Amino acid sequence: MIGTSVQRRDGPAKVTGRALYAADVRAEGRLWGGVLRSPLAYARVYRVETRAARGLPGVRAIVSGADLPDELLAGRTFSDVPVLCRDVVRFVGDRVAGVAADSPEAVAAALAAIEVDYDELPGAVFDPQAALRAAAPVLHPAFEAYHGAGQRERPHANVSAYERLESGDVDADLRGADIEHAATYATPMQHQGYLEPHTCLATWGADGMLRVWASNKAPFLLRDELARVLGLEQHQVIVEPTWVGGDFGGKGSSMDVPLAALLSRASGGRPVQMALSAVEELTAANPRHASRITVRSRLRGDGRMLARHVNAVFDGGAYAGYKPIPGGNLAGRFWSVGPYSTETARWESSVVYTNHVPGGHMRAPGEVQATFAVESDMDRLAELVDMDPLAFRQQNAVADGEAGPLGEPWRAVRLRECLARVRELSGWNRALTEPDVGRGVAVSHCAGGLGVSNARVEVAFDGGVTLYSGVSDQGSGAHTMLVQVVAHELGLDAEQVRLVVGGTDTAPWDSGASASRLTFVGGLAAQRAAEKVRERLVALAAEYLGCPSECVELQDGFLDSLSGRSLSLTELARRAIPAEAPVSETGTFASPALSEAPSFAALVAEVHVDRETGQVGVRKLTGVFDVGTVVNPLGLDGQLRGGLIQSLGAALMEDIGLDADGRVAAASLADYKLPCALDIPPCEIELITDAPGDGPYGAKAVGELTNPLAPPAIANAVYAAVGVRIRELPLTAERIYRALHPPAAS
């Protein structure tokens, strides 16, 4: 089964409409829930008057911050997000009250009838630079009391997370090299762009049990968060399995689930369903962080890198709890100085509170922003030493056997091979004869890990094989991969393995879909469980075949002995496995750190720039990817190409934006542009598979490998085509036109 293209296990259910999403769950007596949101970015809440709203027909429950025992704060490993604001609202869209009613129309009427008295506070800040000034208001004065905050270094009271990683004396090397260059790059907020909004249904039973169906990729972590926030024991919260209609990093937070639970309790335990509207998704959910990143580098005269300092300031928005990493950092920290050999390096990042929609995770969080800065900067450095940009990268790329720039113990590295092959595949050395056409290159890397998974494999008395899993397939094809691994270990076709994904009360514990870890962590857990089952089946077959276990092989559904005797798995099960005692084994795999065998990628973009309008046309993308062993070629191809399409959006069009009052500017999909089929250029892909990784059978992580690539590759191609370097995303026609046609000096 390994290396065989297997169709997605979830495909038929999704295309036929049988897949059950959170919005499809039907419960007797269901109510609809809604949220009253703040119209102001920074204000004190003096009064929430709900009497008129409570008297409206069909209204069953209304909850405001004053109705809660204390200000309840949600968040994953760091909790600062009010379930409902009691005293202060911190962004346009902050939750002030919740309503449960018989119909959406009744909910809307009740929300309109609630009166709130606000006192707008001075000094609202909408960008990190303003928030870091001495005169800026402290947006979270109770920061130290937040769950998960702890005592840690914060250079300013509005910094929610600060991190500094370095190798060697960076400052000394920055002073002592031949060539120095520094530049600052900016990226905007982006929405994840999934079709299914955040949706949930919660019902709080008379027995004190809370049952939840939610569009969430980490059911067990959601269970734990709800238990902590609502003061319950973990066993009192059951998160049931549902399909997730797209994630791209954004479906890990609880969003409105705690409020739905409180509305259910307030309405006598009736189920309450809540779904963010498209406008709410864009204005009040958890977009990718905007950033300003300064890259300072020093080179020797021969173009060898000596020192690099990457200083990233991320715009965290009003709250930090939507980030799953302990301390509220972003995941880009370990690989964001670029995969290049340098004697000294420093990664420094600050996540800063501001008064707008709170930032959360989006595919390759922190890495997309940093890769744009670092890879754009690599082209400028190559220019300073008069080197070909691709050759400059080849010279400085980390080679197999070398540590990463921050001392990471990397192995199975094929970055230089990716660069060499993409040079050939893209025709990099072939001269471009058309005017205003250019090529640009960028590299990225990805490592999975930082999680725990469990799997249970069971063989029944009739020979049926079942995999029990708590992994939430958020759209990546993880369930297909897990079934494939089990089938391979037991010598079966993937169709012969049944998959059961249970709720948090029945499924094996899993830390959720995140950090490109599902194949690595979940796959190894499933492999270990299946290995144990295979060993037991072989031992049982050896008894019936009259030979030692080491003389029995399981393949193609048969257990064969060296003597030529054979027994089918079905026959063995009927003889040796009682109906009441199936052969069952559990596999566990825990990864406390990222894999030491990252995947690598090199992408060349070829573009044409219209000088009269600034419009960029991407003619072709050519990518070479170091992916280790390929488990499912079809699934891998989908991951790589899907990431490149998302990457195009980041490069050319996606920007939520803010107006002068802190409101999201692109508040609907009419304004927020996503790539469509007509935007996708030809894309040629080639794989390097001779350097096995740490995943099952040598697989490497690829989930976040490709989506950081297009922005720097296209920006570098634009410079090659027309000689203007754009340091801010997206690369809109307006930005390029202004760079090509600067206003005349007065």
Beta strands, then each sheet from edge to edge (+ up, - down):
strand 1: 31-37
strand 2: 43-49
strand 3: 59-64
strand 4: 73-74
strand 5: 81-82
strand 6: 88-89
strand 7: 95-101
strand 8: 115-120
strand 9: 159-167
strand 10: 179-187
strand 11: 199-204
strand 12: 210-214
strand 13: 237-240
strand 14: 272-275
strand 15: 290-299
strand 16: 305-317
strand 17: 344-353
strand 18: 437-446
strand 19: 449-459
strand 20: 465-469
strand 21: 497-501
strand 22: 552-555
strand 23: 558-561
strand 24: 566-568
strand 25: 583-594
strand 26: 599-609
strand 27: 616-626
strand 28: 683-688
sheet 1: 3+ 7- 1+ 14+ 11- 12+ 13+
sheet 2: 6+ 2- 8+
sheet 3: 4+ 5-
sheet 4: 9+ 17- 16- 15+ 10-
sheet 5: 18+ 26- 27+ 28+
sheet 6: 21+ 20+ 19- 25+
sheet 7: 22+ 23- 24+
end
